Amino acid sequence: MSALAGAVADFTDAGFEREVLKASGTVLVDFWAAWCGPCRLIAPLMDWVASDYGDCVSVGKLEVDANPQTRDAYQVQGIPTLILFRNGEVVARHEGAIAKPQLQSFLDANL
């Protein structure tokens, strides 16, 4: 995985298979866009996940306008969308903005 422990990676269509689908372990992907207000609101939460959960999950974001292939492959229609992958398989998904307590519950239930 290209993400450093405690850091949020930037995923692209070109590297998604290698960095997420072929990664061993768990990866949380934040599908977002620069023009999306709720996406900007949850960005600090992705940093928090990378810091507090970095020992059990890698965290990255994928900008949907620049990476339509991956966006469409996972049928991301609303953003932000969080998808949790384990060993390349989708294990959980959350669409829409999320507060820290709900994100923590989402992670705890799926890790």
C-alpha positions, 0 to 999 in steps of 0.5 A, a space after each residue: 500500500 502506498 499510504 504511510 501509516 497515519 497518512 491519507 493516500 490519494 487514489 486514482 483510476 490508474 493505481 486503484 487495483 494495485 493500491 486497494 484491490 490487491 492490498 492485503 488488509 483493510 482499506 477505507 476509500 473516501 469518494 469525494 469531489 472538491 466542489 462537495 461541501 459535505 466532502 470537505 467537512 468529513 476530510 478531517 475525519 479521514 485524517 483521524 481514521 488514519 491516525 487512530 485506526 492506522 494499525 488496522 486500516 489504510 485510508 485513502 481518497 479518490 476524487 470522483 470527477 478525475 477518476 470516473 472509471 473507479 467511481 462508475 465501477 463502484 456505482 458511486 452516485 452520491 458523495 461523499 461515499 465511504 467504501 471499506 475494502 478487505 483483501 480487495 472485497 467490499 465489506 461495507 459502504 456508507 453514503 453521505 456525510 457522517 459524524 465522528 461517532 457514527 464513523 467510529 461505529 461504522 468502523 468498529 462494526 466492520 473491522 
